[in-house]
Amino acid sequence: MAALYDDVVVGAGSSGAVLAARLSEDPARRVLLLEAGPDYATVEATPHDLRDSTWISVVRHDWGFKADAMKGREIEYPRGKVTGGSSAVNATIALRGVPEDYDEWARLGNSEWTWSRVLPYFRKLEDDQDEGGPLHGCGGPIPVRRWKASELLPLQQACLDAGRALGFAAVTDHNHPEATGIGPWPMNQRDGLRVSTAIGYLLPARQRRNLTIRADCLVNRVILEGQHQPHLHHDRRARGRLDARGIATLALTRVGTDVSLARIPTHTTPDRSAARTPARSGGRP
Ligand SMILES: Cc1cc2nc3c(=O)[nH]c(=O)nc-3n(C[C@H](O)[C@H](O)[C@H](O)COP(=O)(O)OP(=O)(O)OC[C@H]3O[C@@H](n4cnc5c(N)ncnc54)[C@H](O)[C@@H]3O)c2cc1C
């Protein structure tokens, strides 16, 4: 079965879910989002390990990667395998980078990443519950909050007190560009709910007729035919082929997953055996 899409996004994680949601705001585009892990269509249907922002989820929705921390020492390398990707399992620390780092990236050649260029997008994505003004966003899909003094555990309070006694400045907003000191970090959670990109971005976009989300769909090969020809996507489970007439974006986690890219001249026939090539997931069975 072949279907035509304008955009195919592979990987529904922090980046892919946002991309698919934003692209599908244009009703004229047909967007397909492919995800290797499962998908939960509502907050109620989302399992507790993904909803609970007080604990990271590193077993049920994880790829099971390992990493060599140093010679002879292997460690777990958690990465989310579910719509929302690692944002669905992570520690919800919503901390921006420091402006100097973005400006350095721009100096190194990525001119779109200056602090002044990225700040409007930080503002756009967030709904800051505590801070306002030109540095913070209001009304965006991702809520940002910090622990209030009344919510701190005695150990956390003792840690803050110790830091202050040692001379560290008290910081109420670590997302302020000049913040240096000690204080609670900003978090993307609401009433204990981890607000992943699956919840913040995909949930409101799901009802769109031009957005298709396919979960449990491991992509193992993307074939680009010619310069402007359809992109073909091979889906291991369904052993299917999907055609797109527009852009294919790989929004995969940076480690572990093997998706091969092949460019085929327009006059040759694609190798149909590609659909039968198993991917090395590197994960647990
Ligand atoms: C346990 C943990 C805690 C973390 N805590 C924080 C934190 O508190 N604050 C913070 O800022 N960052 C944190 N991070 C890091 C942050 O979550 C990641 O950097 C970020 O989510 C990466 O986004 P991404 O879009 O690159 O990848 P991901 O969000 O990992 O998304 C990749 C998606 O692609 C899918 N995929 C991969 N291969 C294929 C394939 N072949 N076919 C189909 N789908 C595929 C994956 O299943 C996944 O859904 C944490 C990460 C983890 C794992």
PDBQT file of the ligand as one rigid body, heavy atoms in Angstrom, charges set to zero:
ROOT
HETATM    1  C1  LIG A 301      16.168   9.571  31.255  1.00  0.00    +0.000 C 
HETATM    2  C2  LIG A 301      16.410  10.910  30.587  1.00  0.00    +0.000 A 
HETATM    3  C3  LIG A 301      16.359  12.081  31.341  1.00  0.00    +0.000 A 
HETATM    4  C4  LIG A 301      16.563  13.316  30.705  1.00  0.00    +0.000 A 
HETATM    5  N1  LIG A 301      16.357  14.470  31.410  1.00  0.00    +0.000 NA
HETATM    6  C5  LIG A 301      16.358  15.661  30.769  1.00  0.00    +0.000 A 
HETATM    7  C6  LIG A 301      15.940  16.848  31.415  1.00  0.00    +0.000 A 
HETATM    8  O1  LIG A 301      15.514  16.815  32.563  1.00  0.00    +0.000 OA
HETATM    9  N2  LIG A 301      15.991  18.013  30.734  1.00  0.00    +0.000 N 
HETATM   10  C7  LIG A 301      16.424  18.066  29.425  1.00  0.00    +0.000 A 
HETATM   11  O2  LIG A 301      16.453  19.166  28.839  1.00  0.00    +0.000 OA
HETATM   12  N3  LIG A 301      16.803  16.961  28.769  1.00  0.00    +0.000 NA
HETATM   13  C8  LIG A 301      16.746  15.764  29.404  1.00  0.00    +0.000 A 
HETATM   14  N4  LIG A 301      17.060  14.622  28.710  1.00  0.00    +0.000 N 
HETATM   15  C9  LIG A 301      17.502  14.753  27.334  1.00  0.00    +0.000 C 
HETATM   16  C10 LIG A 301      16.357  15.104  26.383  1.00  0.00    +0.000 C 
HETATM   17  O3  LIG A 301      15.160  14.418  26.759  1.00  0.00    +0.000 OA
HETATM   18  C11 LIG A 301      16.802  14.717  24.970  1.00  0.00    +0.000 C 
HETATM   19  O4  LIG A 301      18.005  15.420  24.665  1.00  0.00    +0.000 OA
HETATM   20  C12 LIG A 301      15.773  15.078  23.921  1.00  0.00    +0.000 C 
HETATM   21  O5  LIG A 301      14.506  14.545  24.263  1.00  0.00    +0.000 OA
HETATM   22  C13 LIG A 301      16.233  14.531  22.573  1.00  0.00    +0.000 C 
HETATM   23  O6  LIG A 301      15.295  14.896  21.605  1.00  0.00    +0.000 OA
HETATM   24  P1  LIG A 301      15.344  14.233  20.153  1.00  0.00    +0.000 P 
HETATM   25  O7  LIG A 301      14.178  14.746  19.402  1.00  0.00    +0.000 OA
HETATM   26  O8  LIG A 301      16.711  14.446  19.588  1.00  0.00    +0.000 OA
HETATM   27  O9  LIG A 301      15.240  12.657  20.425  1.00  0.00    +0.000 OA
HETATM   28  P2  LIG A 301      14.109  11.843  21.180  1.00  0.00    +0.000 P 
HETATM   29  O10 LIG A 301      13.229  12.735  21.991  1.00  0.00    +0.000 OA
HETATM   30  O11 LIG A 301      14.804  10.725  21.870  1.00  0.00    +0.000 OA
HETATM   31  O12 LIG A 301      13.204  11.297  19.994  1.00  0.00    +0.000 OA
HETATM   32  C14 LIG A 301      13.630  10.344  19.042  1.00  0.00    +0.000 C 
HETATM   33  C15 LIG A 301      12.404   9.529  18.641  1.00  0.00    +0.000 C 
HETATM   34  O13 LIG A 301      12.698   8.783  17.460  1.00  0.00    +0.000 OA
HETATM   35  C16 LIG A 301      12.197   7.468  17.612  1.00  0.00    +0.000 C 
HETATM   36  N5  LIG A 301      12.982   6.626  16.716  1.00  0.00    +0.000 N 
HETATM   37  C17 LIG A 301      14.302   6.357  16.790  1.00  0.00    +0.000 A 
HETATM   38  N6  LIG A 301      14.688   5.559  15.773  1.00  0.00    +0.000 NA
HETATM   39  C18 LIG A 301      13.575   5.328  15.037  1.00  0.00    +0.000 A 
HETATM   40  C19 LIG A 301      13.326   4.576  13.838  1.00  0.00    +0.000 A 
HETATM   41  N7  LIG A 301      14.305   3.937  13.198  1.00  0.00    +0.000 N 
HETATM   42  N8  LIG A 301      12.061   4.531  13.329  1.00  0.00    +0.000 NA
HETATM   43  C20 LIG A 301      11.050   5.207  13.972  1.00  0.00    +0.000 A 
HETATM   44  N9  LIG A 301      11.227   5.931  15.085  1.00  0.00    +0.000 NA
HETATM   45  C21 LIG A 301      12.478   6.000  15.617  1.00  0.00    +0.000 A 
HETATM   46  C22 LIG A 301      12.401   7.175  19.089  1.00  0.00    +0.000 C 
HETATM   47  O14 LIG A 301      11.612   6.078  19.538  1.00  0.00    +0.000 OA
HETATM   48  C23 LIG A 301      12.018   8.507  19.714  1.00  0.00    +0.000 C 
HETATM   49  O15 LIG A 301      10.629   8.590  19.970  1.00  0.00    +0.000 OA
HETATM   50  C24 LIG A 301      16.880  13.364  29.312  1.00  0.00    +0.000 A 
HETATM   51  C25 LIG A 301      16.935  12.174  28.563  1.00  0.00    +0.000 A 
HETATM   52  C26 LIG A 301      16.678  10.966  29.178  1.00  0.00    +0.000 A 
HETATM   53  C27 LIG A 301      16.664   9.705  28.340  1.00  0.00    +0.000 C 
ENDROOT
TORSDOF 0
